[in-house]
Amino acid sequence: MPADLAVIGLGHLGLPLAQAAVAAGIPTLGYKTGPEGGSLTPAELRRMLSGGFRPTTNPAELGRVRTAVICAPTPPCPDGTPDLGQVASAARTLAGRLRPHTTVILESPVHPGTTEDFLRPLLEESSGLRAGRDFHLAYSPSRIDPGNRDFTPANTPKVIGGLTPACTESAAAFYGRLTDKVVRARGPREAETVQLLETNYRHVNIALVNEMSVLCHDLGVDVWDVIRCAETKPFGFQAFRPGPGVGGHGIAQDLAGHSGRTLRMVELAQQVNGHMPRYVIQRAATLLNEHGKSARAARVLLLGVTYKPDLADQQGTPAHEIALRLMELGATVSYHDPHVPAWNVLGRPVPRADSLYEAAADADLTILLQQHRTYDLQGLSVKAQLLLDTRGATPTGAAHRL
């Protein structure tokens, strides 16, 4: 069966898109751009294959589709800007096979202007075709929320910004097959900036509650109770919750070095959130000292080392920095995570606890970093010698909470 769609990049962005397309009855090609973090269970892969999904390593097949969506990862460079290397590689691979009337859509997180100033020249140069005249070109910010059962690609509105009105309509026609609502932006720059605003909104609000958490601890106030009460306000407030740091694939961007203008609030949010792993270490060391123990030679058990509950994804998880800083203090670190069978920190394997309750009882300090559904937090609070809850998940009084 010939494919209608090619998803280029099968990581955390591309795989959910491919799954949604197959579920909508669209024959789909999956083309890898490099080492990517997405994964499917054998059952999920079987369902996709039976539904019309076909993984391929043959770039020639990219020239036989009507729509190509580039979902290549854009990991941060040392200066914090997105690395466009895999986007460029995907574009060159596609351009060599690009046919007239194809619709090309970029979904990777990028700076505003990337679709027009970076992607367009790459596609036109190698194909000899002109965007907006010979093929359609658009940007659509990804709104994937891994593990979210309430909001899926089918009921999450999709924003589209095309190079021309015809490009927008062509991309909208494709996404209209996947989602209940399509929102048309003025152009690709506006659509790219939607991604920027949504990502920064998350980081800034998490930074605010992280600062409130530190302040509330100093004042002897229960920040979790404050948030519980505040979120009853039916307008003007959206609840975010503090934690040991901000993980995930969406990177806050202040545009420094790109537009000549920084977003000062985003820059400050990055500093606040970046400090949270150190604050967790500070709280851990204080707890140990209060109970007559030193961080040096203390046995510390970390619970949940992924960036989201009930997922195996470790992208950006603060657990890495927390484990490293504990090791630097001389602590003996182990971990437990039902979704992570083996874990390394800077190439060093961290021992995995087989028996959770025994490990918690044996550890001088247990730190809850991620609240996986399988954890019996009431039971853990009884078994653990000391429990530091960075997620506010334990009952009041059952643990020391961040």
C-alpha positions in Angstrom: 0.0 0.0 0.0 1.5 3.4 -1.0 1.9 5.8 1.9 0.2 9.2 2.1 2.4 10.5 4.8 6.1 10.4 5.8 7.0 11.1 9.4 10.7 12.0 9.4 12.1 11.5 12.9 10.7 8.8 15.1 11.5 10.3 18.5 9.1 11.7 21.1 7.5 14.0 18.5 7.3 11.7 15.5 6.1 8.5 17.0 2.9 10.0 18.5 2.2 11.7 15.2 2.7 8.5 13.3 0.4 6.7 15.8 -2.3 9.3 15.4 -2.0 9.1 11.6 -2.3 5.3 11.6 -5.3 5.6 14.0 -6.9 8.0 11.5 -6.5 5.4 8.7 -3.6 7.2 6.9 -0.9 4.9 5.4 2.3 6.2 7.0 6.0 5.8 6.4 8.4 6.3 9.4 11.9 7.5 8.6 14.5 7.7 11.3 16.9 10.7 11.3 19.3 9.4 13.9 19.4 8.1 17.5 16.0 9.0 18.8 14.3 8.5 22.2 10.9 7.3 21.1 10.0 3.7 21.6 7.0 1.4 21.1 6.0 -1.7 22.9 5.8 -4.8 20.8 2.0 -4.7 21.0 1.9 -1.0 19.9 4.2 -1.8 17.0 2.1 -4.7 15.9 -1.0 -2.5 15.9 0.7 0.2 13.9 2.0 -2.3 11.3 -1.4 -3.8 10.9 -2.9 -0.3 10.5 -0.7 0.8 7.7 2.6 1.9 9.3 5.8 1.1 7.5 9.2 1.9 8.9 11.9 2.5 6.3 15.5 3.4 5.9 15.2 3.9 2.1 15.1 7.7 1.4 13.8 7.1 -2.1 10.4 6.3 -0.5 10.1 9.8 0.8 9.4 10.9 -2.8 6.2 9.0 -3.0 4.1 10.7 -0.3 1.8 13.7 -0.4 2.7 15.0 3.0 6.1 14.9 4.8 6.4 16.1 8.4 9.8 16.7 9.9 9.9 15.8 13.6 13.7 15.7 14.0 15.0 16.4 17.5 16.6 19.8 18.2 18.6 19.2 21.4 20.2 22.2 23.1 23.6 23.4 22.1 26.0 24.4 24.9 24.7 28.0 24.5 21.1 26.8 24.9 20.0 27.3 21.3 18.4 24.5 19.4 20.8 22.2 17.5 19.4 22.1 13.9 21.7 19.4 12.7 19.2 16.7 12.4 16.6 19.1 10.9 19.2 20.0 8.2 19.9 16.3 7.6 16.2 15.5 7.3 15.7 18.4 4.9 18.5 17.5 2.6 17.4 13.8 2.5 13.8 14.9 1.7 14.8 17.6 -0.8 16.6 15.1 -3.0 13.3 13.3 -3.5 10.8 16.1 -3.2 8.1 16.2 -5.9 5.8 19.1 -6.9 2.6 19.6 -4.9 4.1 17.8 -1.8 3.2 19.4 1.6 6.2 19.8 3.9 5.6 20.6 7.6 8.1 21.2 10.3 7.2 20.3 13.9 10.5 20.4 15.6 10.9 23.1 18.3 12.9 25.9 16.7 13.5 29.7 16.9 11.0 31.9 15.1 12.1 32.3 11.5 13.7 28.9 11.1 11.1 27.5 8.6 11.6 30.4 6.2 15.3 31.3 6.8 16.8 27.8 7.4 14.5 25.1 6.2 13.2 26.7 3.0 16.6 27.3 1.4 17.7 23.7 2.1 14.6 22.3 0.5 14.7 24.6 -2.5 18.5 24.3 -3.1 18.5 20.5 -3.4 15.1 20.0 -5.1 15.2 22.9 -7.6 11.6 23.6 -6.5 10.2 26.7 -5.0 8.3 26.8 -1.8 4.9 28.3 -2.0 4.8 27.8 -5.8 5.9 24.2 -6.5 5.4 22.7 -3.0 3.7 23.7 0.2 5.7 24.6 3.3 4.3 25.2 6.8 5.2 25.0 10.5 3.0 23.4 13.2 4.1 23.4 16.9 4.0 20.0 18.5 1.6 19.7 21.4 2.5 16.2 22.5 2.0 15.6 26.3 3.4 12.1 26.9 1.2 10.0 29.1 -1.7 12.4 29.1 -4.9 10.4 28.8 -7.2 13.3 28.7 -5.6 15.2 25.8 -4.5 13.3 22.8 -3.7 14.4 19.2 -7.4 13.8 18.3 -8.8 16.4 20.8 -5.8 18.9 21.0 -6.2 21.8 18.6 -3.4 22.0 16.0 -1.8 25.4 15.1 -0.8 25.8 11.4 1.3 28.6 9.8 2.0 28.3 6.1 4.4 30.2 3.9 1.3 31.3 1.8 -2.4 31.0 2.4 -2.4 27.9 0.1 0.4 26.4 2.1 -1.7 26.9 5.3 -4.8 25.4 3.8 -2.9 22.3 2.5 -1.4 21.7 5.9 -4.7 22.3 7.6 -6.4 19.8 5.3 -3.8 17.2 6.5 -4.2 17.9 10.2 -7.9 18.1 9.9 -7.8 14.3 9.4 -6.1 13.9 12.8 -7.7 16.5 15.1 -11.0 18.0 15.9 -9.8 21.6 15.5 -7.2 23.4 13.3 -6.1 26.9 14.2 -4.6 29.0 11.4 -1.7 31.4 12.3 -0.8 34.3 10.1 2.4 32.6 9.0 5.2 30.2 10.0 6.9 32.8 12.2 3.7 33.2 14.3 3.3 29.5 14.5 6.9 29.0 15.6 6.4 31.7 18.3 3.4 29.9 19.6 5.8 27.0 20.5 8.1 29.5 22.1 5.3 31.1 24.2 3.8 27.8 25.3 7.2 26.3 26.4 8.3 29.5 28.2 4.9 29.8 29.9 5.4 26.4 31.5 8.9 27.1 32.6 8.1 30.6 34.1 5.1 29.3 36.0 7.1 26.3 37.4 9.8 28.8 38.4 7.2 30.8 40.3 5.9 27.9 42.3 9.4 26.7 42.9 10.3 30.0 44.4 7.1 30.0 46.5 8.1 26.5 47.7 11.4 27.7 49.0 9.8 30.8 50.6 7.0 28.8 52.2 9.5 26.4 53.7 11.3 29.3 55.3 8.0 30.7 56.6 6.8 27.3 57.9 3.9 27.4 55.5 2.6 24.3 53.6 2.9 25.3 50.0 0.9 22.3 48.8 -2.1 23.4 50.9 -1.6 27.0 49.5 -1.8 25.6 45.9 -4.8 23.4 46.8 -6.7 26.4 48.0 -5.6 28.7 45.2 -6.6 26.4 42.4 -10.3 26.7 43.5 -10.3 30.2 42.0 -12.3 29.8 38.8 -10.5 32.6 36.9 -7.0 34.1 36.6 -5.1 31.2 38.1 -3.7 27.9 36.7 -2.1 25.5 39.2 1.5 24.5 38.7 3.4 22.5 41.2 6.9 22.7 42.5 9.4 19.9 42.1 13.1 19.0 42.1 13.7 20.6 38.6 12.1 20.9 35.2 12.5 18.0 32.9 11.1 17.2 29.4 12.0 18.0 25.9 10.7 21.6 25.7 13.6 23.9 26.5 13.0 27.4 27.7 14.4 30.0 25.3 15.2 33.6 26.0 16.3 34.3 22.4 19.6 35.7 23.5 22.0 35.7 20.6 19.2 35.1 18.1 17.1 38.3 18.0 19.4 40.6 20.0 16.8 40.7 22.7 16.5 38.6 25.8 13.3 37.6 27.6 14.4 38.6 31.1 11.6 36.7 32.9 12.6 33.5 31.0 16.2 34.0 31.8 15.3 34.3 35.5 13.0 31.3 35.3 15.9 29.2 34.0 18.1 30.3 36.9 15.4 29.5 39.5 14.5 26.1 38.0 18.2 25.3 37.5 18.8 25.8 41.2 16.2 23.3 42.4 18.4 20.2 42.3 20.9 22.0 44.6 18.0 23.0 46.8 16.9 19.4 47.1 20.5 18.5 48.1 20.5 21.3 50.7 17.3 20.0 52.2 18.6 16.4 52.1 21.8 17.4 53.9 19.9 19.4 56.5 17.5 16.5 57.2 20.4 14.1 57.7 22.2 16.5 60.0 19.0 17.0 62.1 18.9 13.3 62.6 22.6 13.0 63.6 23.9 11.8 60.2 26.2 13.3 57.6 25.7 13.2 53.9 29.2 11.7 53.6 28.7 7.9 53.7 24.9 8.3 54.0 22.9 5.7 52.1 20.4 7.6 49.9 17.7 5.9 47.8 16.2 7.9 44.9 12.6 7.0 43.9 11.6 7.7 40.3 14.3 9.0 38.0 12.2 9.8 34.9 11.0 13.3 34.1 7.3 12.4 34.1 5.3 9.9 36.2 4.5 6.5 34.7 6.8 7.0 31.7 10.3 5.7 31.0 11.5 9.0 29.4 14.5 10.5 31.2 15.0 13.6 29.0 16.1 16.5 31.2 15.3 14.7 34.5 16.8 16.5 37.5 17.5 13.1 39.0 20.9 13.0 37.2 22.2 16.2 38.8 20.8 15.2 42.2 22.5 11.8 42.1 25.8 13.4 40.9 25.8 16.0 43.7 25.0 13.4 46.3 27.9 11.3 45.1 30.2 14.3 45.2 29.2 14.8 48.9 30.3 11.2 49.5 26.9 9.6 49.8 26.2 6.1 48.5 23.3 6.4 46.0 20.9 3.7 44.8 17.6 4.1 42.9 14.3 2.5 42.3 12.1 3.1 39.2 9.7 0.5 37.8 10.2 2.0 34.3 14.0 2.1 34.3 15.7 -1.3 34.6 19.2 0.2 34.5 20.5 3.8 35.1 23.8 5.5 34.6 25.0 8.9 35.8 27.9 10.3 33.7 28.6 6.7 32.6 28.7 5.3 36.1 26.0 2.6 36.8 23.8 3.4 39.8 22.7 0.3 41.8 19.1 -0.5 41.4 17.1 -1.6 44.4 15.2 -4.8 43.8 13.1 -4.8 46.9 11.6 -1.3 47.4 10.5 -1.6 51.0 13.7 -3.2 52.1 15.8 -0.6 50.3 13.8 2.2 51.9 14.1 0.7 55.4 17.9 0.3 54.9 18.6 3.8 53.5 19.4 6.7 55.7 17.3 8.9 53.5 14.8 8.2 50.7 14.0 11.0 48.3 10.9 10.8 46.2 11.7 12.5 42.9 8.8 11.1 40.7 5.4 9.9 41.9 4.9 6.8 39.8 1.4 5.3 40.2 2.8 2.0 41.5 4.3 3.6 44.6 2.5 3.0 47.8 3.5 6.3 49.4 1.7 5.6 52.7 3.6 2.3 53.0 6.9 3.9 52.0 6.5 6.7 54.6 6.2 3.9 57.3 9.1 1.9 56.1 11.6 4.7 55.3 13.9 6.0 58.0 13.7 9.4 56.5 11.6 10.4 53.5 11.9 13.7 51.5 9.0 14.2 49.2 9.8 16.6 46.4 6.4 16.2 44.7 4.0 16.8 47.6 2.5 13.3 46.9 2.6 11.9 50.5 -0.1 12.5 53.1 0.4 15.5 55.3 2.8 14.6 58.1 3.8 11.3 56.5 7.1 12.8 55.2 9.2 15.9 54.9 7.9 17.7 51.9 9.7 20.2 49.6 
